Amino acid sequence: MLQALTTWQEAESHAHRLSLELSAAVAQLDRPKAERMARELQDARNYSAEMLRTTLELLASPEGK
């Protein structure tokens, strides 16, 4: 369970960094980079949501209590 929580936190940090990169690309009017960053950010957020769901499932399981 600790590994799942750590992985979720790392995924959240990665998504945050991508969000900052996306903001910078938009500010620089770099459309190709912004589009790439937007896709990567969406993937990162999806992965983060999966890790959060896994963590919550582990917490709810008898082994997690």
Secondary structure, 3 states (H helix, E strand, C coil): CHHHHHHHHHHHHHHHHHHHHHHHHHHCCCHHHHHHHHHHHHHHHHHHHHHHHHHHHHHHCHHHC
